[in-house]
């Protein structure tokens, strides 16, 4: 659940989501769930000429499974906290 | 007990190489991962390799495009392998 908790700390921040079909959209993270489905507000498609059908989008839901990358502003990430959480989450079973 | 994923735990805060589906390669610092191999990488360099066929000579032209990303979440289902660098 490390990434669910992590993305919850980013609610309200601007992120860029790259999908497996190469669409890249930016927007404000509104919410995230256990599947890492996300809801974005004020969506902008990065390459509007290539995807004119997406230009009209304002808010959208993205199914977690179609995400390839999510770009995060580094200033909003506490890397030390993240590493400690990852070590704890992945601690070897006794 | 030692499992494959225990090895990745040792790479936290180290620079790693990640080979992904779609002829994509990433190099960056591993900050976090989970059992699906979802990851967060910092100071990332992404290389996308594409090949085209030259119409006249029928030769394959290999093109590599790279870009830098400060902080990147990578969805685990595109990951093929992970190595130390």
Backbone of each chain as nested JSON, in Angstrom:
{
  "chains": [
    {"id": "A", "residues": [
      {"number": 1, "name": "UNK", "atoms": {"N": [0.83, -1.221, 0.0], "CA": [0.0, 0.0, 0.0], "C": [0.857, 1.26, 0.0]}},
      {"number": 2, "name": "UNK", "atoms": {"N": [2.173, 1.071, -0.188], "CA": [3.085, 2.214, -0.092], "C": [2.75, 3.288, -1.127]}},
      {"number": 3, "name": "UNK", "atoms": {"N": [2.378, 2.849, -2.345], "CA": [2.129, 3.84, -3.388], "C": [0.776, 4.516, -3.234]}},
      {"number": 4, "name": "UNK", "atoms": {"N": [-0.192, 3.779, -2.676], "CA": [-1.477, 4.418, -2.381], "C": [-1.261, 5.554, -1.381]}},
      {"number": 5, "name": "UNK", "atoms": {"N": [-0.538, 5.264, -0.302], "CA": [-0.264, 6.306, 0.703], "C": [0.521, 7.451, 0.078]}},
      {"number": 6, "name": "UNK", "atoms": {"N": [1.495, 7.075, -0.77], "CA": [2.325, 8.102, -1.399], "C": [1.484, 9.036, -2.264]}},
      {"number": 7, "name": "UNK", "atoms": {"N": [0.633, 8.453, -3.122], "CA": [-0.159, 9.301, -4.012], "C": [-1.184, 10.123, -3.236]}},
      {"number": 8, "name": "UNK", "atoms": {"N": [-1.626, 9.597, -2.091], "CA": [-2.557, 10.401, -1.284], "C": [-1.895, 11.678, -0.788]}},
      {"number": 9, "name": "UNK", "atoms": {"N": [-0.562, 11.623, -0.577], "CA": [0.127, 12.841, -0.139], "C": [0.251, 13.849, -1.286]}},
      {"number": 10, "name": "UNK", "atoms": {"N": [-0.004, 13.389, -2.516], "CA": [0.147, 14.282, -3.674], "C": [-1.181, 14.873, -4.139]}},
      {"number": 11, "name": "UNK", "atoms": {"N": [-2.269, 14.545, -3.423], "CA": [-3.574, 15.099, -3.805], "C": [-3.491, 16.622, -3.809]}},
      {"number": 12, "name": "UNK", "atoms": {"N": [-4.007, 17.208, -4.879], "CA": [-3.964, 18.663, -5.013], "C": [-2.753, 19.165, -5.773]}},
      {"number": 13, "name": "UNK", "atoms": {"N": [-1.809, 18.26, -6.067], "CA": [-0.593, 18.653, -6.788], "C": [-0.758, 18.366, -8.285]}},
      {"number": 14, "name": "UNK", "atoms": {"N": [0.027, 19.069, -9.063], "CA": [0.01, 18.908, -10.515], "C": [0.903, 17.72, -10.904]}},
      {"number": 15, "name": "UNK", "atoms": {"N": [0.357, 16.773, -11.66], "CA": [1.159, 15.635, -12.111], "C": [0.945, 15.429, -13.614]}},
      {"number": 16, "name": "UNK", "atoms": {"N": [1.836, 14.68, -14.234], "CA": [1.703, 14.329, -15.647], "C": [1.605, 12.817, -15.747]}},
      {"number": 17, "name": "UNK", "atoms": {"N": [0.55, 12.344, -16.381], "CA": [0.314, 10.913, -16.49], "C": [0.552, 10.482, -17.934]}},
      {"number": 18, "name": "UNK", "atoms": {"N": [1.444, 9.506, -18.114], "CA": [1.685, 8.972, -19.45], "C": [1.037, 7.602, -19.527]}},
      {"number": 19, "name": "UNK", "atoms": {"N": [0.156, 7.415, -20.515], "CA": [-0.574, 6.162, -20.655], "C": [0.16, 5.22, -21.595]}},
      {"number": 20, "name": "UNK", "atoms": {"N": [-0.253, 3.953, -21.554], "CA": [0.4, 2.948, -22.391], "C": [0.144, 3.179, -23.875]}},
      {"number": 21, "name": "UNK", "atoms": {"N": [-0.887, 3.975, -24.221], "CA": [-1.103, 4.293, -25.636], "C": [-0.421, 5.61, -26.017]}},
      {"number": 22, "name": "UNK", "atoms": {"N": [0.555, 6.053, -25.214], "CA": [1.406, 7.225, -25.461], "C": [0.738, 8.567, -25.204]}},
      {"number": 23, "name": "UNK", "atoms": {"N": [-0.549, 8.575, -24.835], "CA": [-1.174, 9.848, -24.46], "C": [-0.506, 10.365, -23.183]}},
      {"number": 24, "name": "UNK", "atoms": {"N": [-0.186, 11.643, -23.173], "CA": [0.331, 12.26, -21.951], "C": [-0.621, 13.371, -21.547]}},
      {"number": 25, "name": "UNK", "atoms": {"N": [-1.104, 13.329, -20.317], "CA": [-1.955, 14.411, -19.854], "C": [-1.501, 14.915, -18.491]}},
      {"number": 26, "name": "UNK", "atoms": {"N": [-1.652, 16.222, -18.325], "CA": [-1.316, 16.816, -17.036], "C": [-2.608, 17.235, -16.358]}},
      {"number": 27, "name": "UNK", "atoms": {"N": [-2.562, 17.321, -15.053], "CA": [-3.742, 17.751, -14.321], "C": [-3.47, 17.725, -12.833]}},
      {"number": 28, "name": "UNK", "atoms": {"N": [-4.46, 18.186, -12.092], "CA": [-4.354, 18.191, -10.638], "C": [-4.894, 16.88, -10.105]}},
      {"number": 29, "name": "UNK", "atoms": {"N": [-4.114, 16.218, -9.268], "CA": [-4.558, 14.934, -8.721], "C": [-5.696, 15.175, -7.729]}},
      {"number": 30, "name": "UNK", "atoms": {"N": [-6.849, 14.585, -8.018], "CA": [-8.016, 14.753, -7.143], "C": [-8.113, 13.612, -6.146]}},
      {"number": 31, "name": "UNK", "atoms": {"N": [-7.933, 12.375, -6.646], "CA": [-8.03, 11.231, -5.737], "C": [-7.391, 10.001, -6.364]}},
      {"number": 32, "name": "UNK", "atoms": {"N": [-7.157, 9.008, -5.522], "CA": [-6.503, 7.773, -5.946], "C": [-7.081, 6.649, -5.094]}},
      {"number": 33, "name": "UNK", "atoms": {"N": [-7.15, 5.423, -5.655], "CA": [-7.661, 4.294, -4.872], "C": [-6.665, 3.144, -4.863]}},
      {"number": 34, "name": "UNK", "atoms": {"N": [-7.079, 2.009, -4.3], "CA": [-6.166, 0.887, -4.093], "C": [-5.614, 0.3, -5.391]}},
      {"number": 35, "name": "UNK", "atoms": {"N": [-6.323, 0.483, -6.513], "CA": [-5.813, -0.01, -7.801], "C": [-4.917, 1.016, -8.48]}},
      {"number": 36, "name": "UNK", "atoms": {"N": [-4.704, 2.123, -7.799], "CA": [-4.005, 3.277, -8.363], "C": [-4.754, 3.843, -9.565]}},
      {"number": 37, "name": "UNK", "atoms": {"N": [-6.093, 3.613, -9.596], "CA": [-6.938, 4.43, -10.463], "C": [-6.791, 5.857, -9.963]}},
      {"number": 38, "name": "UNK", "atoms": {"N": [-6.847, 6.822, -10.895], "CA": [-6.707, 8.201, -10.451], "C": [-7.77, 9.084, -11.087]}},
      {"number": 39, "name": "UNK", "atoms": {"N": [-8.133, 10.13, -10.385], "CA": [-9.009, 11.144, -10.959], "C": [-8.23, 12.437, -11.047]}},
      {"number": 40, "name": "UNK", "atoms": {"N": [-8.25, 13.022, -12.249], "CA": [-7.517, 14.259, -12.502], "C": [-8.503, 15.391, -12.77]}},
      {"number": 41, "name": "UNK", "atoms": {"N": [-8.175, 16.564, -12.284], "CA": [-8.966, 17.766, -12.553], "C": [-8.158, 18.695, -13.45]}},
      {"number": 42, "name": "UNK", "atoms": {"N": [-8.862, 19.537, -14.202], "CA": [-8.217, 20.524, -15.093], "C": [-7.2, 19.85, -16.012]}},
      {"number": 43, "name": "UNK", "atoms": {"N": [-7.666, 18.813, -16.701], "CA": [-6.784, 18.018, -17.546], "C": [-6.362, 18.797, -18.792]}},
      {"number": 44, "name": "UNK", "atoms": {"N": [-5.087, 18.695, -19.127], "CA": [-4.596, 19.201, -20.414], "C": [-3.844, 18.07, -21.105]}},
      {"number": 45, "name": "UNK", "atoms": {"N": [-4.171, 17.838, -22.369], "CA": [-3.446, 16.832, -23.129], "C": [-2.194, 17.49, -23.683]}},
      {"number": 46, "name": "UNK", "atoms": {"N": [-1.039, 16.819, -23.51], "CA": [0.228, 17.444, -23.858], "C": [0.406, 17.571, -25.366]}},
      {"number": 47, "name": "UNK", "atoms": {"N": [-0.177, 16.647, -26.122], "CA": [-0.028, 16.685, -27.582], "C": [-1.406, 16.797, -28.241]}},
      {"number": 48, "name": "UNK", "atoms": {"N": [-2.064, 17.987, -28.114], "CA": [-3.464, 18.118, -28.544], "C": [-3.663, 17.9, -30.046]}},
      {"number": 49, "name": "UNK", "atoms": {"N": [-2.626, 18.184, -30.862], "CA": [-2.787, 17.996, -32.308], "C": [-2.981, 16.529, -32.657]}},
      {"number": 50, "name": "UNK", "atoms": {"N": [-2.353, 15.664, -31.847], "CA": [-2.41, 14.237, -32.125], "C": [-3.686, 13.601, -31.553]}},
      {"number": 51, "name": "UNK", "atoms": {"N": [-4.218, 14.203, -30.512], "CA": [-5.399, 13.632, -29.858], "C": [-6.497, 14.678, -29.719]}},
      {"number": 52, "name": "UNK", "atoms": {"N": [-7.033, 15.183, -30.853], "CA": [-8.024, 16.266, -30.78], "C": [-9.283, 15.875, -29.996]}},
      {"number": 53, "name": "UNK", "atoms": {"N": [-9.581, 14.563, -29.959], "CA": [-10.798, 14.134, -29.256], "C": [-10.667, 14.304, -27.748]}},
      {"number": 54, "name": "UNK", "atoms": {"N": [-9.445, 14.489, -27.267], "CA": [-9.245, 14.607, -25.819], "C": [-9.162, 16.056, -25.347]}},
      {"number": 55, "name": "UNK", "atoms": {"N": [-9.159, 16.986, -26.316], "CA": [-8.969, 18.391, -25.958], "C": [-10.108, 18.887, -25.068]}},
      {"number": 56, "name": "UNK", "atoms": {"N": [-11.333, 18.378, -25.313], "CA": [-12.496, 18.871, -24.571], "C": [-12.536, 18.371, -23.129]}},
      {"number": 57, "name": "UNK", "atoms": {"N": [-11.692, 17.411, -22.797], "CA": [-11.713, 16.848, -21.439], "C": [-11.377, 17.912, -20.395]}},
      {"number": 58, "name": "UNK", "atoms": {"N": [-12.129, 17.903, -19.312], "CA": [-11.768, 18.776, -18.19], "C": [-11.299, 17.938, -17.009]}},
      {"number": 59, "name": "UNK", "atoms": {"N": [-12.181, 17.041, -16.595], "CA": [-11.851, 16.15, -15.491], "C": [-11.877, 14.74, -16.028]}},
      {"number": 60, "name": "UNK", "atoms": {"N": [-11.042, 13.864, -15.534], "CA": [-11.167, 12.498, -15.999], "C": [-10.665, 11.479, -14.991]}},
      {"number": 61, "name": "UNK", "atoms": {"N": [-11.192, 10.277, -15.179], "CA": [-10.814, 9.112, -14.402], "C": [-9.872, 8.294, -15.272]}},
      {"number": 62, "name": "UNK", "atoms": {"N": [-8.768, 7.839, -14.729], "CA": [-7.848, 6.983, -15.479], "C": [-7.739, 5.642, -14.765]}},
      {"number": 63, "name": "UNK", "atoms": {"N": [-8.028, 4.576, -15.495], "CA": [-7.871, 3.244, -14.913], "C": [-6.386, 2.987, -14.637]}},
      {"number": 64, "name": "UNK", "atoms": {"N": [-6.091, 2.524, -13.445], "CA": [-4.704, 2.336, -13.054], "C": [-3.903, 1.476, -14.005]}},
      {"number": 65, "name": "UNK", "atoms": {"N": [-4.536, 0.451, -14.569], "CA": [-3.797, -0.52, -15.379], "C": [-3.296, 0.052, -16.704]}},
      {"number": 66, "name": "UNK", "atoms": {"N": [-3.826, 1.185, -17.171], "CA": [-3.376, 1.733, -18.45], "C": [-2.271, 2.774, -18.28]}},
      {"number": 67, "name": "UNK", "atoms": {"N": [-1.872, 2.996, -17.044], "CA": [-0.814, 3.983, -16.793], "C": [0.551, 3.362, -17.079]}},
      {"number": 68, "name": "UNK", "atoms": {"N": [1.409, 4.111, -17.742], "CA": [2.8, 3.681, -17.91], "C": [3.676, 4.404, -16.885]}},
      {"number": 69, "name": "UNK", "atoms": {"N": [3.65, 5.729, -16.915], "CA": [4.433, 6.535, -15.98], "C": [3.565, 7.614, -15.358]}},
      {"number": 70, "name": "UNK", "atoms": {"N": [3.984, 8.074, -14.205], "CA": [3.436, 9.315, -13.651], "C": [4.614, 10.187, -13.253]}},
      {"number": 71, "name": "UNK", "atoms": {"N": [4.679, 11.361, -13.859], "CA": [5.746, 12.31, -13.513], "C": [5.283, 13.158, -12.341]}},
      {"number": 72, "name": "UNK", "atoms": {"N": [6.17, 13.274, -11.36], "CA": [5.833, 13.935, -10.109], "C": [6.807, 15.082, -9.904]}},
      {"number": 73, "name": "UNK", "atoms": {"N": [6.334, 16.244, -9.454], "CA": [7.28, 17.32, -9.152], "C": [8.192, 16.889, -7.998]}},
      {"number": 74, "name": "UNK", "atoms": {"N": [9.52, 16.824, -8.235], "CA": [10.437, 16.29, -7.215], "C": [10.356, 17.035, -5.885]}},
      {"number": 75, "name": "UNK", "atoms": {"N": [9.984, 18.331, -5.926], "CA": [9.967, 19.11, -4.676], "C": [8.868, 18.645, -3.722]}},
      {"number": 76, "name": "UNK", "atoms": {"N": [7.91, 17.868, -4.233], "CA": [6.841, 17.372, -3.37], "C": [7.122, 15.973, -2.841]}},
      {"number": 77, "name": "UNK", "atoms": {"N": [8.334, 15.468, -3.067], "CA": [8.647, 14.106, -2.657], "C": [9.727, 14.113, -1.577]}},
      {"number": 78, "name": "UNK", "atoms": {"N": [9.411, 13.513, -0.438], "CA": [10.408, 13.315, 0.614], "C": [11.056, 11.952, 0.364]}},
      {"number": 79, "name": "UNK", "atoms": {"N": [12.22, 11.968, -0.313], "CA": [12.808, 10.707, -0.77], "C": [13.264, 9.843, 0.404]}},
      {"number": 80, "name": "UNK", "atoms": {"N": [13.688, 10.482, 1.488], "CA": [14.151, 9.708, 2.634], "C": [12.998, 8.927, 3.266]}},
      {"number": 81, "name": "UNK", "atoms": {"N": [11.873, 9.621, 3.403], "CA": [10.672, 9.001, 3.963], "C": [10.224, 7.827, 3.084]}},
      {"number": 82, "name": "UNK", "atoms": {"N": [10.304, 8.077, 1.768], "CA": [9.883, 7.076, 0.794], "C": [10.766, 5.829, 0.883]}},
      {"number": 83, "name": "UNK", "atoms": {"N": [12.081, 6.044, 1.008], "CA": [13.006, 4.903, 1.073], "C": [12.802, 4.099, 2.349]}},
      {"number": 84, "name": "UNK", "atoms": {"N": [12.586, 4.804, 3.451], "CA": [12.348, 4.098, 4.713], "C": [11.07, 3.28, 4.642]}},
      {"number": 85, "name": "UNK", "atoms": {"N": [10.036, 3.882, 4.037], "CA": [8.758, 3.177, 3.896], "C": [8.924, 1.941, 3.022]}},
      {"number": 86, "name": "UNK", "atoms": {"N": [9.742, 2.068, 1.955], "CA": [9.955, 0.938, 1.045], "C": [10.728, -0.18, 1.748]}},
      {"number": 87, "name": "UNK", "atoms": {"N": [11.707, 0.199, 2.562], "CA": [12.475, -0.834, 3.293], "C": [11.559, -1.574, 4.267]}},
      {"number": 88, "name": "UNK", "atoms": {"N": [10.684, -0.809, 4.919], "CA": [9.784, -1.412, 5.894], "C": [8.771, -2.324, 5.191]}},
      {"number": 89, "name": "UNK", "atoms": {"N": [8.194, -1.803, 4.113], "CA": [7.163, -2.552, 3.381], "C": [7.712, -3.861, 2.816]}},
      {"number": 90, "name": "UNK", "atoms": {"N": [8.989, -3.837, 2.414], "CA": [9.574, -5.002, 1.765], "C": [10.526, -5.766, 2.68]}},
      {"number": 91, "name": "UNK", "atoms": {"N": [10.376, -5.587, 3.973], "CA": [11.238, -6.296, 4.919], "C": [11.091, -7.8, 4.72]}},
      {"number": 92, "name": "UNK", "atoms": {"N": [12.22, -8.538, 4.656], "CA": [12.137, -9.973, 4.393], "C": [11.385, -10.709, 5.503]}},
      {"number": 93, "name": "UNK", "atoms": {"N": [10.615, -11.709, 5.109], "CA": [9.883, -12.515, 6.089], "C": [10.873, -13.318, 6.916]}},
      {"number": 94, "name": "UNK", "atoms": {"N": [10.57, -13.469, 8.224], "CA": [11.507, -14.172, 9.12], "C": [11.634, -15.657, 8.746]}}
    ]},
    {"id": "B", "residues": [
      {"number": 1, "name": "UNK", "atoms": {"N": [15.143, -16.416, 4.958], "CA": [14.907, -16.904, 3.594], "C": [15.214, -15.789, 2.592]}},
      {"number": 2, "name": "UNK", "atoms": {"N": [15.812, -16.144, 1.486], "CA": [16.137, -15.141, 0.481], "C": [15.266, -15.322, -0.751]}},
      {"number": 3, "name": "UNK", "atoms": {"N": [14.554, -14.291, -1.064], "CA": [13.694, -14.308, -2.247], "C": [14.247, -13.325, -3.267]}},
      {"number": 4, "name": "UNK", "atoms": {"N": [13.845, -13.477, -4.52], "CA": [14.336, -12.544, -5.544], "C": [14.124, -11.077, -5.171]}},
      {"number": 5, "name": "UNK", "atoms": {"N": [12.96, -10.777, -4.62], "CA": [12.67, -9.369, -4.318], "C": [13.562, -8.808, -3.21]}},
      {"number": 6, "name": "UNK", "atoms": {"N": [14.118, -9.707, -2.356], "CA": [15.006, -9.216, -1.303], "C": [16.229, -8.529, -1.891]}},
      {"number": 7, "name": "UNK", "atoms": {"N": [16.605, -8.982, -3.087], "CA": [17.774, -8.419, -3.767], "C": [17.526, -6.973, -4.176]}},
      {"number": 8, "name": "UNK", "atoms": {"N": [16.287, -6.711, -4.599], "CA": [15.952, -5.353, -5.03], "C": [15.973, -4.403, -3.838]}},
      {"number": 9, "name": "UNK", "atoms": {"N": [15.645, -4.945, -2.676], "CA": [15.637, -4.109, -1.468], "C": [17.014, -3.497, -1.222]}},
      {"number": 10, "name": "UNK", "atoms": {"N": [18.06, -4.241, -1.596], "CA": [19.424, -3.741, -1.404], "C": [19.76, -2.598, -2.365]}},
      {"number": 11, "name": "UNK", "atoms": {"N": [18.936, -2.441, -3.393], "CA": [19.217, -1.391, -4.381], "C": [18.534, -0.068, -4.057]}},
      {"number": 12, "name": "UNK", "atoms": {"N": [17.786, -0.025, -2.955], "CA": [17.15, 1.242, -2.574], "C": [18.231, 2.3, -2.343]}},
      {"number": 13, "name": "UNK", "atoms": {"N": [17.986, 3.479, -2.899], "CA": [18.924, 4.614, -2.866], "C": [20.172, 4.376, -3.731]}},
      {"number": 14, "name": "UNK", "atoms": {"N": [20.141, 3.339, -4.582], "CA": [21.23, 3.125, -5.542], "C": [20.696, 3.417, -6.94]}},
      {"number": 15, "name": "UNK", "atoms": {"N": [21.626, 3.666, -7.865], "CA": [21.201, 3.849, -9.251], "C": [20.951, 2.474, -9.877]}},
      {"number": 16, "name": "UNK", "atoms": {"N": [19.838, 2.35, -10.572], "CA": [19.464, 1.067, -11.149], "C": [19.134, 1.231, -12.639]}},
      {"number": 17, "name": "UNK", "atoms": {"N": [19.174, 0.103, -13.32], "CA": [18.799, 0.032, -14.732], "C": [17.498, -0.764, -14.812]}},
      {"number": 18, "name": "UNK", "atoms": {"N": [16.511, -0.224, -15.491], "CA": [15.228, -0.907, -15.615], "C": [14.902, -1.061, -17.091]}},
      {"number": 19, "name": "UNK", "atoms": {"N": [14.744, -2.308, -17.502], "CA": [14.326, -2.557, -18.883], "C": [12.808, -2.721, -18.872]}},
      {"number": 20, "name": "UNK", "atoms": {"N": [12.141, -2.014, -19.782], "CA": [10.675, -2.004, -19.8], "C": [10.156, -2.492, -21.144]}},
      {"number": 21, "name": "UNK", "atoms": {"N": [8.866, -2.814, -21.145], "CA": [8.214, -3.184, -22.398], "C": [8.212, -1.986, -23.341]}},
      {"number": 22, "name": "UNK", "atoms": {"N": [8.142, -2.279, -24.638], "CA": [8.088, -1.212, -25.624], "C": [9.433, -0.585, -25.889]}},
      {"number": 23, "name": "UNK", "atoms": {"N": [10.517, -1.378, -25.779], "CA": [11.878, -0.908, -26.069], "C": [12.221, 0.36, -25.299]}},
      {"number": 24, "name": "UNK", "atoms": {"N": [11.88, 0.343, -24.036], "CA": [12.204, 1.488, -23.174], "C": [13.183, 1.038, -22.1]}},
      {"number": 25, "name": "UNK", "atoms": {"N": [14.144, 1.893, -21.825], "CA": [15.102, 1.619, -20.748], "C": [15.159, 2.838, -19.842]}},
      {"number": 26, "name": "UNK", "atoms": {"N": [15.274, 2.586, -18.557], "CA": [15.359, 3.678, -17.597], "C": [16.617, 3.507, -16.761]}},
      {"number": 27, "name": "UNK", "atoms": {"N": [17.24, 4.617, -16.431], "CA": [18.321, 4.618, -15.458], "C": [17.996, 5.683, -14.433]}},
      {"number": 28, "name": "UNK", "atoms": {"N": [18.027, 5.314, -13.173], "CA": [17.684, 6.302, -12.152], "C": [17.893, 5.746, -10.761]}},
      {"number": 29, "name": "UNK", "atoms": {"N": [17.68, 6.63, -9.77], "CA": [17.87, 6.227, -8.381], "C": [16.58, 5.635, -7.838]}},
      {"number": 30, "name": "UNK", "atoms": {"N": [16.682, 4.428, -7.274], "CA": [15.487, 3.733, -6.777], "C": [15.121, 4.267, -5.396]}},
      {"number": 31, "name": "UNK", "atoms": {"N": [13.928, 4.867, -5.311], "CA": [13.473, 5.379, -4.013], "C": [12.479, 4.43, -3.357]}},
      {"number": 32, "name": "UNK", "atoms": {"N": [11.646, 3.768, -4.163], "CA": [10.645, 2.877, -3.573], "C": [10.176, 1.865, -4.609]}},
      {"number": 33, "name": "UNK", "atoms": {"N": [9.717, 0.714, -4.11], "CA": [9.119, -0.286, -5.0], "C": [8.151, -1.118, -4.16]}},
      {"number": 34, "name": "UNK", "atoms": {"N": [7.306, -1.892, -4.836], "CA": [6.453, -2.836, -4.121], "C": [6.499, -4.192, -4.826]}},
      {"number": 35, "name": "UNK", "atoms": {"N": [5.644, -5.119, -4.379], "CA": [5.719, -6.488, -4.905], "C": [5.313, -6.598, -6.375]}},
      {"number": 36, "name": "UNK", "atoms": {"N": [4.641, -5.555, -6.912], "CA": [4.293, -5.558, -8.341], "C": [5.422, -4.988, -9.203]}},
      {"number": 37, "name": "UNK", "atoms": {"N": [6.469, -4.509, -8.527], "CA": [7.547, -3.754, -9.17], "C": [7.095, -2.389, -9.661]}},
      {"number": 38, "name": "UNK", "atoms": {"N": [5.99, -1.887, -9.106], "CA": [5.772, -0.444, -9.198], "C": [6.984, 0.199, -8.55]}},
      {"number": 39, "name": "UNK", "atoms": {"N": [7.434, 1.327, -9.114], "CA": [8.649, 1.937, -8.579], "C": [8.566, 3.443, -8.621]}},
      {"number": 40, "name": "UNK", "atoms": {"N": [9.348, 4.081, -7.766], "CA": [9.608, 5.504, -7.921], "C": [11.105, 5.678, -8.102]}},
      {"number": 41, "name": "UNK", "atoms": {"N": [11.449, 6.311, -9.226], "CA": [12.846, 6.565, -9.563], "C": [13.083, 8.07, -9.583]}},
      {"number": 42, "name": "UNK", "atoms": {"N": [14.272, 8.467, -9.144], "CA": [14.67, 9.876, -9.208], "C": [15.78, 10.072, -10.218]}},
      {"number": 43, "name": "UNK", "atoms": {"N": [15.945, 11.289, -10.692], "CA": [16.981, 11.657, -11.679], "C": [17.033, 10.616, -12.796]}},
      {"number": 44, "name": "UNK", "atoms": {"N": [15.91, 10.484, -13.467], "CA": [15.74, 9.407, -14.44], "C": [16.18, 9.828, -15.833]}},
      {"number": 45, "name": "UNK", "atoms": {"N": [16.844, 8.903, -16.519], "CA": [17.075, 9.064, -17.952], "C": [16.324, 7.94, -18.651]}},
      {"number": 46, "name": "UNK", "atoms": {"N": [15.407, 8.308, -19.526], "CA": [14.658, 7.307, -20.278], "C": [15.198, 7.25, -21.698]}},
      {"number": 47, "name": "UNK", "atoms": {"N": [15.448, 6.038, -22.179], "CA": [15.87, 5.842, -23.566], "C": [14.819, 5.0, -24.284]}},
      {"number": 48, "name": "UNK", "atoms": {"N": [14.298, 5.543, -25.383], "CA": [13.343, 4.792, -26.196], "C": [14.026, 4.452, -27.513]}},
      {"number": 49, "name": "UNK", "atoms": {"N": [14.077, 3.169, -27.818], "CA": [14.736, 2.718, -29.048], "C": [13.683, 2.385, -30.094]}},
      {"number": 50, "name": "UNK", "atoms": {"N": [13.849, 2.949, -31.289], "CA": [12.917, 2.62, -32.367], "C": [13.723, 2.304, -33.621]}},
      {"number": 51, "name": "UNK", "atoms": {"N": [13.186, 1.438, -34.453], "CA": [13.882, 1.111, -35.708], "C": [12.966, 1.43, -36.884]}},
      {"number": 52, "name": "UNK", "atoms": {"N": [13.578, 1.98, -37.916], "CA": [12.849, 2.241, -39.152], "C": [13.584, 1.516, -40.264]}},
      {"number": 53, "name": "UNK", "atoms": {"N": [12.862, 1.203, -41.327], "CA": [13.486, 0.596, -42.503], "C": [13.681, 1.69, -43.547]}},
      {"number": 54, "name": "UNK", "atoms": {"N": [14.92, 1.853, -43.972], "CA": [15.199, 2.812, -45.034], "C": [14.571, 2.313, -46.332]}},
      {"number": 55, "name": "UNK", "atoms": {"N": [13.726, 3.129, -46.961], "CA": [12.987, 2.711, -48.154], "C": [13.906, 2.292, -49.3]}},
      {"number": 56, "name": "UNK", "atoms": {"N": [15.022, 3.018, -49.455], "CA": [15.867, 2.777, -50.625], "C": [16.833, 1.622, -50.415]}},
      {"number": 57, "name": "UNK", "atoms": {"N": [17.465, 1.594, -49.256], "CA": [18.501, 0.584, -49.059], "C": [17.997, -0.627, -48.286]}},
      {"number": 58, "name": "UNK", "atoms": {"N": [16.77, -0.552, -47.769], "CA": [16.205, -1.643, -46.969], "C": [16.993, -1.898, -45.686]}},
      {"number": 59, "name": "UNK", "atoms": {"N": [17.812, -0.933, -45.298], "CA": [18.597, -1.117, -44.076], "C": [17.794, -0.655, -42.869]}},
      {"number": 60, "name": "UNK", "atoms": {"N": [18.041, -1.275, -41.749], "CA": [17.395, -0.863, -40.505], "C": [18.127, 0.325, -39.908]}},
      {"number": 61, "name": "UNK", "atoms": {"N": [17.382, 1.344, -39.585], "CA": [17.975, 2.495, -38.911], "C": [17.498, 2.473, -37.464]}},
      {"number": 62, "name": "UNK", "atoms": {"N": [18.449, 2.393, -36.545], "CA": [18.104, 2.344, -35.123], "C": [18.197, 3.753, -34.56]}},
      {"number": 63, "name": "UNK", "atoms": {"N": [17.105, 4.219, -33.947], "CA": [17.116, 5.562, -33.375], "C": [16.864, 5.486, -31.88]}},
      {"number": 64, "name": "UNK", "atoms": {"N": [17.705, 6.168, -31.137], "CA": [17.529, 6.209, -29.682], "C": [17.182, 7.624, -29.262]}},
      {"number": 65, "name": "UNK", "atoms": {"N": [16.061, 7.753, -28.555], "CA": [15.682, 9.065, -28.032], "C": [15.794, 9.014, -26.516]}},
      {"number": 66, "name": "UNK", "atoms": {"N": [16.459, 9.989, -25.944], "CA": [16.559, 10.009, -24.486], "C": [15.947, 11.295, -23.945]}},
      {"number": 67, "name": "UNK", "atoms": {"N": [15.439, 11.194, -22.722], "CA": [14.947, 12.391, -22.03], "C": [15.198, 12.232, -20.534]}},
      {"number": 68, "name": "UNK", "atoms": {"N": [15.219, 13.358, -19.861], "CA": [15.468, 13.372, -18.419], "C": [14.164, 13.689, -17.694]}},
      {"number": 69, "name": "UNK", "atoms": {"N": [13.919, 12.988, -16.608], "CA": [12.744, 13.263, -15.769], "C": [13.224, 13.29, -14.319]}},
      {"number": 70, "name": "UNK", "atoms": {"N": [12.756, 14.282, -13.565], "CA": [13.217, 14.452, -12.193], "C": [12.76, 13.348, -11.263]}},
      {"number": 71, "name": "UNK", "atoms": {"N": [11.469, 13.023, -11.32], "CA": [10.906, 12.025, -10.403], "C": [9.794, 11.307, -11.146]}},
      {"number": 72, "name": "UNK", "atoms": {"N": [9.892, 9.985, -11.174], "CA": [8.982, 9.222, -12.028], "C": [8.442, 8.002, -11.29]}},
      {"number": 73, "name": "UNK", "atoms": {"N": [7.111, 7.856, -11.34], "CA": [6.482, 6.613, -10.896], "C": [6.378, 5.707, -12.113]}},
      {"number": 74, "name": "UNK", "atoms": {"N": [6.82, 4.455, -11.985], "CA": [6.761, 3.495, -13.087], "C": [5.809, 2.377, -12.696]}},
      {"number": 75, "name": "UNK", "atoms": {"N": [4.824, 2.105, -13.524], "CA": [3.882, 1.028, -13.239], "C": [4.574, -0.325, -13.435]}},
      {"number": 76, "name": "UNK", "atoms": {"N": [4.413, -1.231, -12.47], "CA": [5.153, -2.484, -12.467], "C": [4.907, -3.393, -13.646]}},
      {"number": 77, "name": "UNK", "atoms": {"N": [3.714, -3.323, -14.255], "CA": [3.426, -4.307, -15.305], "C": [4.189, -4.071, -16.595]}},
      {"number": 78, "name": "UNK", "atoms": {"N": [4.89, -2.942, -16.734], "CA": [5.705, -2.749, -17.93], "C": [7.164, -3.15, -17.683]}},
      {"number": 79, "name": "UNK", "atoms": {"N": [7.493, -3.501, -16.447], "CA": [8.896, -3.784, -16.116], "C": [9.287, -5.182, -16.582]}},
      {"number": 80, "name": "UNK", "atoms": {"N": [10.427, -5.288, -17.24], "CA": [10.944, -6.579, -17.703], "C": [12.066, -7.068, -16.793]}},
      {"number": 81, "name": "UNK", "atoms": {"N": [13.032, -6.219, -16.525], "CA": [14.099, -6.603, -15.596], "C": [14.704, -5.388, -14.943]}},
      {"number": 82, "name": "UNK", "atoms": {"N": [15.393, -5.655, -13.849], "CA": [15.975, -4.585, -13.052], "C": [17.396, -4.989, -12.689]}},
      {"number": 83, "name": "UNK", "atoms": {"N": [18.345, -4.093, -12.903], "CA": [19.727, -4.43, -12.59], "C": [20.458, -3.282, -11.932]}},
      {"number": 84, "name": "UNK", "atoms": {"N": [21.576, -3.587, -11.285], "CA": [22.428, -2.549, -10.696], "C": [23.264, -1.902, -11.789]}},
      {"number": 85, "name": "UNK", "atoms": {"N": [23.602, -0.64, -11.609], "CA": [24.599, -0.012, -12.486], "C": [25.632, 0.704, -11.641]}}
    ]}
  ]
}
